[in-house]
Amino acid sequence: MAKQKAMKSDIEIAQSIKLKPIEEIGAMMGLKRQDLELHGDYIAKIKLDVIDRLKKLPNAKYIDVTAITPTPLGEGKTVTTLGTGLALNKIGKKAIIAIRQPSMGPTFGIKGGAAGGGWAQALPMEDFNLHLTGDIHAVTMAHNLAAAYLDNHLQKGNALNVDPFTITWRRILDVSDRALRHIVIGLGGKADGGIPRESGFDISVSSEVMAILALTTGLQDIRKRLARIVLAFTKDGKPVTTEDIKVAGAMAVLMKDAIKPNLMQTTEHTPVLVHAGPFANIAHGNSSILADMIAIKSCEYLVTESGFGADIGMEKFLNIKCRMSGLVPDAIVLVCTVRALKMHSGKFKVVAGKPLAPELIRENIPAIEEGICNLEKHIENIKLHGLECVVAINRFATDTDNEIKFIKKHAEKAGALAAVPSEVHAKGGAGGTELAKAVVAAAEKKKKFKFLYPLEMSIKDKIETIATKVYGASGADYTPLANEQIERYTKRGFDKLPICMAKTHLSLSHDPKVKGRPTGYRLPIREVRASVGAGFLYPLCGTMSTMPGLPSVPVGEAVDVDKNGRVVGLF
């Protein structure tokens, strides 16, 4: 492969694009000016009443983009999601993209921006990566209002007889701040604090309110879901909800604008809906049902994205989001990279911000051969659900033709309908036309979709189905606390909810250090929490944290404004 000349940075490319007024982007979807609430010239919220107007139109083909187990650097899944949409338009198909809004924790921490990259980005990328229209702030406010009301209830006499030891509702903040993981609140006596107890902060995107935002179907639905949130239990074992402490209505008011999807555009002016941002390793990791309900009626192909690997975001997309939306995917795109497959040999350590080992950036087919088992397992996970898989090999300048051919051969042998290189980062839609054609072919295949488990299964049976079939474990082990919680939820009828596993994204197992395709291990279930409003239970596997920390050198150190007021250093 010929050596490529150095590209501009992501932010330089983004700022070089002449954006179209957002009304023009909306018109590409059949939206009128009165359907939009403008947030400046290039961003708008879409009013929900368009759903009723569009509902008689046929559904587009529904494509989900997922990935193999990523390295700490990420493997270009959002780039591929955006690029697939660009490429479908390039070959004459009308495509729209729907993705999540990123948390500002990773944006200023270890990951940086999440608007795609190169010539396949969502724009304006500065707004995308930062506050956008304030949806995450609304989630944070609604969540913390419930926490304040609950503590106020305890301090004002505890008329509901809440057991403080059963409170699971912590505070949230959209910052990676490990110092807030475990704290004591209520200090200062009755006047200032109330009842001292252990608590902590989670990151905002892990909140059940964020999960509800992604899974709701409208204002009345979100009001009902918020009312079902279980904050704690009484001393005689009854659930205490936000409705019980009379805060659900106020929470709904805080969310009434946040439930409207955000409309933006790509580097090639393709419409992109950005809405909700639940983490995939903690929550369900998918953009909103509302965005999909609008977009799927406005195009021929809707391309969306699930967080992290097929074992996490895609599994939750299929078994949680699709159950609730009623939408069935037509095909799955599975993103991999040469360097990630080499890493899954277990012989290399990748640290964000540090140079890659030379063996990762020169031809090394033996390392790919040892690590390709990870790709094969993720293809298997897609096939478990009866879906067609197209492998997108996100190509870097250092990848060789021999390496690409090796991956293609093994991917197709493992069951992928096709495996094709993608160069959308360097070339935009033109670099993904082969991928787009493969996606069209996959989407035309007859659907054989099936859920992984029936909801009637017991909680433990559902957990163990995911652990054994998707992760490769031999079974699951439970702490006394997890067993106690499972028993309580079963008595309360929560056992019929789907399962949203909270585990590391860096391994198929619960241990981020274990690469490739681990088998025969036991999956430890430390705790099981109930997100009754969102409509799922989420077991915490191993030492999974719900509040990330900052690295030694946070990428936010490079972010600033120049003398002209333009954002610099964001990528």
C-alpha positions as CSV (number, residue, x, y, z in Angstrom):
1,M,0.0,0.0,0.0
2,A,1.4,3.4,-1.0
3,K,2.4,5.7,1.9
4,Q,-0.2,8.2,2.6
5,K,0.6,11.8,3.2
6,A,-0.1,13.3,6.6
7,M,-3.8,14.2,7.0
8,K,-5.1,17.3,8.8
9,S,-6.3,16.8,12.4
10,D,-10.0,15.9,13.0
11,I,-10.7,19.4,14.2
12,E,-8.9,21.0,11.2
13,I,-11.0,18.9,8.8
14,A,-14.2,19.7,10.7
15,Q,-13.6,23.4,10.7
16,S,-12.7,23.4,7.0
17,I,-16.2,22.1,6.0
18,K,-18.7,24.7,4.9
19,L,-21.8,23.6,6.7
20,K,-25.3,23.8,5.3
21,P,-28.1,25.5,7.2
22,I,-29.8,22.9,9.4
23,E,-33.1,23.6,7.6
24,E,-31.6,22.2,4.4
25,I,-30.5,19.0,6.2
26,G,-33.9,18.6,7.7
27,A,-35.5,19.0,4.2
28,M,-33.4,16.0,3.0
29,M,-35.4,13.9,5.6
30,G,-38.7,15.4,4.5
31,L,-38.9,17.7,7.6
32,K,-40.3,21.2,7.4
33,R,-39.1,24.3,9.1
34,Q,-41.9,24.1,11.6
35,D,-40.7,20.5,12.6
36,L,-37.5,22.0,13.9
37,E,-36.4,24.0,17.0
38,L,-33.2,25.7,15.9
39,H,-30.2,25.8,18.2
40,G,-28.1,28.2,16.1
41,D,-27.6,27.8,12.3
42,Y,-26.4,24.2,12.3
43,I,-28.2,22.2,15.1
44,A,-31.8,21.7,15.7
45,K,-34.1,19.6,17.8
46,I,-36.8,17.7,16.0
47,K,-40.4,18.0,17.4
48,L,-41.9,14.7,18.3
49,D,-45.2,15.3,16.5
50,V,-43.4,14.4,13.2
51,I,-43.6,10.8,14.3
52,D,-47.4,10.7,13.8
53,R,-47.1,12.4,10.4
54,L,-44.5,9.9,9.2
55,K,-45.8,6.7,10.7
56,K,-47.6,5.4,7.5
57,L,-44.4,5.5,5.5
58,P,-42.4,2.3,5.0
59,N,-39.4,1.5,7.3
60,A,-35.9,1.8,6.0
61,K,-33.4,-1.0,6.2
62,Y,-32.0,-1.0,9.7
63,I,-28.3,-1.4,10.1
64,D,-26.4,-1.7,13.4
65,V,-22.6,-1.1,13.5
66,T,-20.7,-2.9,16.3
67,A,-17.1,-4.0,16.8
68,I,-14.7,-6.6,18.1
69,T,-13.3,-6.2,21.6
70,P,-11.6,-2.8,21.3
71,T,-8.2,-1.7,22.4
72,P,-7.9,1.4,24.8
73,L,-7.5,3.5,21.6
74,G,-10.8,2.5,20.1
75,E,-11.0,1.0,16.6
76,G,-13.0,3.5,14.6
77,K,-16.6,2.2,15.1
78,T,-18.1,5.7,15.0
79,V,-16.0,6.6,12.0
80,T,-17.3,3.4,10.3
81,T,-20.9,4.2,11.3
82,L,-20.7,7.6,9.8
83,G,-18.7,6.4,6.8
84,T,-21.2,3.6,6.1
85,G,-24.0,6.3,5.9
86,L,-21.8,8.4,3.6
87,A,-20.9,5.5,1.4
88,L,-24.5,4.3,1.1
89,N,-25.4,7.8,-0.2
90,K,-22.4,7.6,-2.5
91,I,-23.8,4.5,-4.2
92,G,-27.2,6.1,-4.7
93,K,-29.0,5.0,-1.5
94,K,-30.7,7.5,0.7
95,A,-29.2,7.0,4.2
96,I,-29.5,8.6,7.6
97,I,-27.3,8.0,10.6
98,A,-28.3,7.9,14.3
99,I,-25.7,7.9,17.0
100,R,-25.2,8.7,20.7
101,Q,-24.1,12.0,22.3
102,P,-20.7,11.3,24.0
103,S,-20.1,11.9,27.7
104,M,-17.7,14.8,28.5
105,G,-15.9,12.5,31.0
106,P,-14.0,10.6,28.3
107,T,-13.9,13.7,26.1
108,F,-11.7,15.4,28.6
109,G,-10.2,12.2,30.0
110,I,-8.6,9.4,28.0
111,K,-10.6,9.1,24.8
112,G,-11.1,12.6,23.4
113,G,-13.9,13.4,21.0
114,A,-16.3,10.8,19.7
115,A,-17.7,12.6,16.6
116,G,-16.0,10.1,14.2
117,G,-12.8,11.2,12.6
118,G,-11.0,12.3,9.4
119,W,-13.5,12.8,6.6
120,A,-16.3,10.9,8.3
121,Q,-17.4,13.1,11.2
122,A,-20.5,14.6,12.7
123,L,-20.5,18.4,12.6
124,P,-20.1,20.8,14.2
125,M,-17.8,18.5,16.1
126,E,-17.1,21.0,18.9
127,D,-20.8,21.1,19.8
128,F,-21.2,17.4,19.3
129,N,-18.4,16.6,21.8
130,L,-19.3,19.3,24.4
131,H,-22.7,20.5,25.6
132,L,-24.7,20.1,22.4
133,T,-28.2,21.2,23.4
134,G,-27.8,20.4,27.1
135,D,-29.5,16.9,27.2
136,I,-26.9,15.4,29.5
137,H,-27.2,18.4,31.9
138,A,-31.0,17.8,32.0
139,V,-30.4,14.1,32.8
140,T,-27.9,15.1,35.6
141,M,-30.4,17.6,37.0
142,A,-33.4,15.3,37.0
143,H,-31.3,12.5,38.6
144,N,-29.8,14.6,41.3
145,L,-33.2,16.2,42.1
146,A,-34.5,12.7,42.9
147,A,-31.4,12.1,45.2
148,A,-32.0,15.4,47.0
149,Y,-35.7,14.7,47.5
150,L,-34.9,11.2,48.9
151,D,-32.4,12.6,51.4
152,N,-34.8,15.4,52.3
153,H,-37.5,12.7,53.0
154,L,-35.2,10.9,55.3
155,Q,-34.3,14.1,57.1
156,K,-37.9,15.2,57.5
157,G,-39.1,12.2,59.4
158,N,-38.9,9.3,56.9
159,A,-42.7,8.8,56.7
160,L,-42.3,6.0,54.2
161,N,-40.0,4.1,56.6
162,V,-37.2,3.9,54.0
163,D,-34.3,1.6,55.0
164,P,-31.2,3.8,54.4
165,F,-29.1,0.6,53.9
166,T,-31.1,-0.3,50.7
167,I,-30.7,3.1,48.9
168,T,-29.1,2.5,45.5
169,W,-29.7,6.0,44.1
170,R,-26.4,7.8,44.1
171,R,-25.5,11.2,42.7
172,I,-24.2,11.7,39.1
173,L,-21.8,14.0,37.4
174,D,-20.6,14.1,33.8
175,V,-16.9,14.2,34.7
176,S,-14.5,11.4,35.2
177,D,-13.7,11.8,38.9
178,R,-12.6,8.8,40.9
179,A,-12.4,10.7,44.2
180,L,-16.2,10.8,44.2
181,R,-16.7,7.0,43.8
182,H,-17.1,6.4,47.5
183,I,-18.1,9.2,49.9
184,V,-20.0,9.9,53.1
185,I,-22.9,12.3,52.9
186,G,-25.1,13.8,55.5
187,L,-22.3,15.2,57.7
188,G,-22.8,18.4,59.7
189,G,-25.7,17.5,62.0
190,K,-29.4,17.6,61.4
191,A,-29.5,21.2,60.2
192,D,-26.9,20.8,57.5
193,G,-26.7,17.2,56.5
194,G,-29.4,15.0,58.0
195,I,-28.6,11.3,58.3
196,P,-24.9,10.4,57.6
197,R,-24.5,7.4,55.2
198,E,-22.2,6.0,52.6
199,S,-22.9,7.0,49.0
200,G,-21.0,8.1,45.9
201,F,-21.2,9.5,42.4
202,D,-21.6,7.7,39.1
203,I,-21.0,9.3,35.7
204,S,-24.1,10.9,34.2
205,V,-24.3,8.6,31.2
206,S,-24.7,5.6,33.5
207,S,-27.8,7.1,35.1
208,E,-31.1,5.3,34.7
209,V,-32.6,8.6,33.6
210,M,-30.2,8.5,30.6
211,A,-31.2,4.9,29.9
212,I,-34.9,6.0,30.1
213,L,-34.2,8.9,27.7
214,A,-32.8,6.4,25.2
215,L,-35.6,3.9,25.5
216,T,-38.7,6.2,25.8
217,T,-41.3,6.7,23.1
218,G,-42.6,10.1,24.1
219,L,-43.4,12.6,26.9
220,Q,-46.2,10.6,28.5
221,D,-44.1,7.4,28.4
222,I,-41.1,9.1,30.0
223,R,-43.3,10.4,32.7
224,K,-44.5,6.9,33.5
225,R,-41.0,5.5,33.3
226,L,-39.5,8.1,35.6
227,A,-42.3,7.4,38.1
228,R,-41.3,3.7,38.2
229,I,-37.6,4.3,39.2
230,V,-36.9,2.4,42.4
231,L,-34.6,4.5,44.7
232,A,-34.6,2.2,47.8
233,F,-36.7,-0.2,49.8
234,T,-38.7,0.2,53.0
235,K,-37.8,-1.7,56.1
236,D,-40.5,-4.2,55.3
237,G,-39.2,-4.8,51.8
238,K,-41.4,-2.6,49.6
239,P,-39.9,-0.5,46.8
240,V,-39.7,3.2,47.2
241,T,-40.1,5.0,43.9
242,T,-39.8,8.6,42.6
243,E,-43.5,8.8,42.6
244,D,-43.6,7.9,46.2
245,I,-41.4,10.8,47.2
246,K,-43.4,13.1,44.7
247,V,-40.5,14.0,42.5
248,A,-41.4,12.2,39.2
249,G,-43.4,15.0,37.8
250,A,-40.6,17.6,38.3
251,M,-38.1,15.2,36.7
252,A,-40.4,14.9,33.7
253,V,-40.6,18.6,33.3
254,L,-36.8,18.8,33.4
255,M,-36.7,16.2,30.6
256,K,-39.4,17.6,28.3
257,D,-37.0,19.2,25.9
258,A,-34.2,16.7,26.2
259,I,-36.5,14.0,24.7
260,K,-36.4,15.7,21.3
261,P,-33.6,14.2,19.1
262,N,-30.9,16.5,17.9
263,L,-30.3,17.0,14.1
264,M,-26.8,17.6,12.8
265,Q,-24.9,16.8,9.6
266,T,-21.8,14.9,8.5
267,T,-18.7,16.1,6.6
268,E,-20.7,15.3,3.4
269,H,-23.9,16.9,4.7
270,T,-25.7,13.6,5.4
271,P,-28.4,14.0,8.1
272,V,-27.2,12.6,11.5
273,L,-29.5,12.3,14.5
274,V,-27.6,12.5,17.8
275,H,-29.6,11.6,20.9
276,A,-29.0,10.1,24.3
277,G,-25.7,8.7,25.5
278,P,-25.8,5.7,27.8
279,F,-22.5,3.9,28.3
280,A,-22.4,0.4,26.9
281,N,-20.2,-1.1,29.6
282,I,-22.5,0.2,32.3
283,A,-25.9,0.9,30.7
284,H,-27.3,-0.3,27.3
285,G,-25.1,1.8,25.1
286,N,-27.4,2.8,22.3
287,S,-28.9,6.0,20.9
288,S,-32.5,6.7,21.3
289,I,-35.6,4.9,20.1
290,L,-37.2,8.3,19.3
291,A,-34.4,9.1,16.9
292,D,-34.8,5.8,15.2
293,M,-38.6,6.2,15.0
294,I,-38.1,9.4,13.1
295,A,-35.1,8.4,10.9
296,I,-36.4,5.0,9.9
297,K,-39.4,6.6,8.1
298,S,-37.2,9.3,6.4
299,C,-34.8,7.3,4.3
300,E,-33.9,3.9,2.7
301,Y,-31.2,2.9,5.1
302,L,-30.9,3.9,8.8
303,V,-27.4,3.3,10.1
304,T,-27.0,3.2,13.9
305,E,-24.3,2.2,16.3
306,S,-24.0,0.1,19.4
307,G,-21.3,0.9,22.0
308,F,-18.1,-1.1,22.3
309,G,-18.1,-4.7,21.2
310,A,-20.8,-7.1,19.9
311,D,-20.7,-8.8,23.4
312,I,-21.9,-5.6,25.0
313,G,-23.6,-2.8,23.0
314,M,-24.9,-5.1,20.2
315,E,-26.2,-7.7,22.6
316,K,-28.1,-5.0,24.5
317,F,-29.2,-3.4,21.3
318,L,-30.8,-6.7,20.2
319,N,-32.2,-8.0,23.5
320,I,-33.2,-4.7,25.2
321,K,-33.6,-1.9,22.6
322,C,-35.2,-4.0,19.9
323,R,-37.6,-5.6,22.3
324,M,-38.8,-2.1,23.3
325,S,-38.8,-0.4,19.9
326,G,-40.2,-3.3,17.9
327,L,-37.7,-2.5,15.2
328,V,-35.8,-5.5,13.8
329,P,-32.2,-5.0,12.3
330,D,-31.6,-6.1,8.7
331,A,-27.8,-6.6,9.1
332,I,-24.9,-6.0,11.4
333,V,-21.5,-4.4,10.5
334,L,-18.7,-5.6,12.6
335,V,-15.7,-3.3,12.8
336,C,-12.1,-4.6,13.3
337,T,-8.6,-3.4,12.8
338,V,-5.4,-5.2,12.0
339,R,-3.7,-3.8,15.2
340,A,-6.5,-4.9,17.5
341,L,-6.4,-8.4,16.2
342,K,-2.7,-8.5,16.8
343,M,-3.3,-7.2,20.3
344,H,-5.7,-10.0,20.9
345,S,-2.8,-12.5,20.6
346,G,-2.2,-11.3,24.2
347,K,1.4,-10.4,23.4
348,F,1.1,-6.6,23.3
349,K,0.2,-3.9,25.7
350,V,-1.6,-0.8,24.3
351,V,-1.6,2.3,26.4
352,A,-3.4,5.5,25.2
353,G,-0.9,8.3,24.5
354,K,2.1,6.0,24.2
355,P,3.7,4.7,21.0
356,L,2.5,1.4,19.6
357,A,4.9,-1.6,19.7
358,P,6.7,-1.9,16.3
359,E,5.2,-5.4,15.9
360,L,1.7,-3.8,15.9
361,I,2.5,-1.5,12.9
362,R,4.4,-3.8,10.6
363,E,3.3,-6.9,8.8
364,N,2.8,-9.6,11.5
365,I,0.4,-12.3,10.3
366,P,1.3,-14.8,13.0
367,A,0.1,-12.3,15.6
368,I,-3.2,-11.8,13.7
369,E,-3.6,-15.6,13.5
370,E,-3.3,-15.8,17.3
371,G,-5.7,-13.0,17.9
372,I,-8.3,-13.6,15.2
373,C,-10.3,-15.8,17.6
374,N,-11.7,-12.6,19.0
375,L,-13.2,-11.7,15.6
376,E,-14.5,-15.2,15.2
377,K,-16.3,-15.1,18.5
378,H,-18.0,-11.8,17.7
379,I,-19.2,-13.1,14.4
380,E,-20.6,-16.1,16.3
381,N,-22.4,-13.7,18.6
382,I,-24.0,-12.1,15.7
383,K,-25.0,-15.4,14.1
384,L,-26.5,-16.5,17.5
385,H,-29.2,-13.9,16.8
386,G,-29.8,-15.1,13.3
387,L,-28.4,-12.0,11.6
388,E,-26.1,-11.5,8.6
389,C,-22.6,-10.0,9.4
390,V,-20.4,-7.8,7.3
391,V,-16.9,-7.3,8.6
392,A,-15.5,-3.8,8.1
393,I,-11.7,-3.8,8.3
394,N,-11.0,-0.2,9.3
395,R,-7.7,0.3,7.4
396,F,-4.7,2.1,8.6
397,A,-1.7,3.3,6.5
398,T,0.5,0.6,8.1
399,D,-1.8,-2.3,7.2
400,T,-0.6,-4.6,4.4
401,D,-2.6,-6.3,1.6
402,N,-1.5,-9.7,3.0
403,E,-2.9,-8.9,6.4
404,I,-6.2,-7.7,4.9
405,K,-6.5,-10.8,2.8
406,F,-5.8,-13.0,5.8
407,I,-8.5,-11.4,7.9
408,K,-11.0,-11.5,5.0
409,K,-10.4,-15.2,4.5
410,H,-10.9,-16.1,8.2
411,A,-13.9,-13.8,8.7
412,E,-15.8,-15.3,5.8
413,K,-14.9,-18.8,6.9
414,A,-16.3,-17.9,10.4
415,G,-19.6,-17.0,8.9
416,A,-19.4,-13.4,7.8
417,L,-21.3,-12.7,4.6
418,A,-18.4,-10.5,3.5
419,A,-15.2,-8.8,4.9
420,V,-14.0,-5.7,3.2
421,P,-11.5,-2.9,3.9
422,S,-12.9,0.5,4.8
423,E,-11.0,3.8,4.2
424,V,-13.7,6.2,5.1
425,H,-11.5,8.0,7.6
426,A,-9.1,9.1,4.8
427,K,-11.5,9.3,1.9
428,G,-15.0,9.8,3.3
429,G,-17.9,8.1,1.5
430,A,-15.7,7.2,-1.5
431,G,-13.6,5.1,0.8
432,G,-16.5,2.9,1.8
433,T,-18.3,2.0,-1.4
434,E,-17.3,-1.7,-1.3
435,L,-18.6,-1.8,2.3
436,A,-21.8,-0.1,1.4
437,K,-22.5,-2.6,-1.4
438,A,-21.8,-5.5,1.0
439,V,-24.3,-3.9,3.5
440,V,-27.0,-3.6,0.8
441,A,-26.5,-7.3,-0.1
442,A,-26.7,-8.4,3.6
443,A,-29.8,-6.3,4.2
444,E,-31.5,-8.0,1.3
445,K,-31.2,-11.4,2.9
446,K,-34.2,-12.9,4.5
447,K,-34.5,-12.0,8.3
448,K,-34.0,-14.8,10.8
449,F,-33.7,-12.6,13.8
450,K,-34.2,-14.1,17.3
451,F,-33.7,-12.9,20.8
452,L,-31.0,-14.6,23.0
453,Y,-33.4,-15.5,25.8
454,P,-37.1,-15.3,26.6
455,L,-38.2,-12.8,29.3
456,E,-39.9,-15.6,31.2
457,M,-36.5,-17.1,32.2
458,S,-35.3,-16.6,35.8
459,I,-32.9,-13.8,36.5
460,K,-30.0,-16.2,37.0
461,D,-30.8,-18.2,33.9
462,K,-30.8,-15.0,31.8
463,I,-27.5,-14.0,33.3
464,E,-25.9,-17.4,32.7
465,T,-27.2,-17.5,29.1
466,I,-25.4,-14.3,28.3
467,A,-22.3,-15.4,30.3
468,T,-22.0,-18.8,28.6
469,K,-23.3,-18.1,25.0
470,V,-21.9,-14.5,24.5
471,Y,-18.9,-14.2,26.8
472,G,-17.7,-17.9,26.7
473,A,-17.8,-18.4,30.5
474,S,-18.6,-21.8,32.0
475,G,-21.2,-20.1,34.4
476,A,-21.6,-17.3,36.9
477,D,-20.9,-17.0,40.6
478,Y,-22.8,-14.6,42.9
479,T,-21.9,-12.7,46.1
480,P,-24.4,-12.9,49.0
481,L,-25.5,-9.4,48.2
482,A,-26.3,-10.3,44.6
483,N,-28.2,-13.4,45.7
484,E,-30.2,-11.2,48.2
485,Q,-31.0,-8.7,45.5
486,I,-32.1,-11.3,43.0
487,E,-34.4,-12.8,45.6
488,R,-35.9,-9.4,46.4
489,Y,-36.4,-8.5,42.7
490,T,-38.0,-11.9,42.0
491,K,-40.5,-11.4,44.8
492,R,-41.4,-8.0,43.4
493,G,-41.9,-9.3,39.8
494,F,-38.8,-7.6,38.4
495,D,-37.5,-11.0,37.2
496,K,-39.3,-10.7,33.9
497,L,-37.1,-7.7,32.8
498,P,-34.2,-8.2,30.4
499,I,-30.6,-8.1,31.6
500,C,-28.2,-5.3,31.0
501,M,-24.7,-6.6,32.0
502,A,-22.2,-4.1,33.4
503,K,-18.8,-5.3,32.6
504,T,-15.5,-4.2,31.1
505,H,-15.4,-3.5,27.3
506,L,-11.8,-4.5,27.0
507,S,-12.3,-8.2,27.2
508,L,-14.9,-10.8,26.4
509,S,-14.5,-11.7,30.1
510,H,-14.9,-9.5,33.2
511,D,-11.1,-9.1,33.4
512,P,-9.8,-6.3,31.1
513,K,-6.4,-8.0,31.0
514,V,-7.7,-11.2,29.3
515,K,-7.6,-10.9,25.5
516,G,-8.5,-13.1,22.6
517,R,-11.3,-15.6,23.3
518,P,-11.3,-16.7,26.9
519,T,-13.2,-19.8,27.8
520,G,-14.0,-21.9,30.9
521,Y,-13.8,-19.1,33.4
522,R,-16.5,-18.2,36.0
523,L,-18.2,-14.8,35.6
524,P,-18.4,-13.1,39.1
525,I,-21.6,-11.1,39.8
526,R,-20.9,-8.7,42.5
527,E,-24.2,-6.9,42.7
528,V,-27.5,-6.7,40.7
529,R,-29.2,-3.3,40.4
530,A,-32.8,-2.7,39.2
531,S,-33.5,0.0,36.6
532,V,-37.3,-0.6,36.7
533,G,-38.1,2.7,34.9
534,A,-35.7,1.9,32.1
535,G,-37.0,-1.6,32.1
536,F,-34.0,-3.8,32.9
537,L,-31.8,-5.3,35.6
538,Y,-28.1,-4.7,35.5
539,P,-25.6,-7.1,37.1
540,L,-22.2,-5.6,38.0
541,C,-19.5,-8.1,36.9
542,G,-16.2,-8.2,38.7
543,T,-14.8,-4.8,39.8
544,M,-16.7,-2.8,37.2
545,S,-16.8,0.9,38.2
546,T,-19.7,3.2,37.4
547,M,-17.4,6.3,37.7
548,P,-14.3,6.4,35.5
549,G,-11.1,8.1,36.5
550,L,-8.7,10.4,34.7
551,P,-5.4,9.2,33.2
552,S,-2.0,10.6,34.1
553,V,-2.2,13.0,31.2
554,P,-5.9,13.8,30.4
555,V,-6.5,14.8,26.8
556,G,-8.4,17.8,28.0
557,E,-5.1,19.4,28.8
558,A,-4.7,20.2,25.1
559,V,-8.2,21.7,24.7
560,D,-8.3,25.5,24.6
561,V,-9.6,28.5,22.6
562,D,-7.4,30.5,20.3
563,K,-7.3,34.3,19.9
564,N,-10.2,34.1,17.5
565,G,-12.4,32.2,19.9
566,R,-12.2,28.9,18.0
567,V,-11.8,25.6,19.9
568,V,-8.4,23.9,19.5
569,G,-6.9,20.7,20.7
570,L,-10.2,18.7,20.6
571,F,-10.0,15.5,18.6
